[in-house]
Amino acid sequence: MTDKIMAIMALTTMIAFLGVVAWFVPDIDLIIVIGLVSLLAIYDFWHTLRNSGKNGSG
């Protein structure tokens, strides 16, 4: 359970940091890349969270 809490905190911190970068450097290309990176990180977290209870190599 602690690992899930730490993962949520890390994901939230990363997205908050990237949000600050996007706020202070309002370049559309940078904002698109930050959005895509955030979506990929959220997808990876969700996929890992869903499959954490299953046995196997992942």
MOQUI-V764760 format. One record per pair of residues at least 12 apart in sequence whose C-alpha atoms are under 7 Angstrom apart, sorted by the first residue. I is the first residue (numbers start at 0). J is the second residue. D is the distance in Angstrom with one decimal. If there is no record, write none. Layout:
i->(I,I)
j->(J,J)
d->(D,D)
//
This chain:
i->(14,17)
j->(37,33)
d->(6.4,6.5)
//
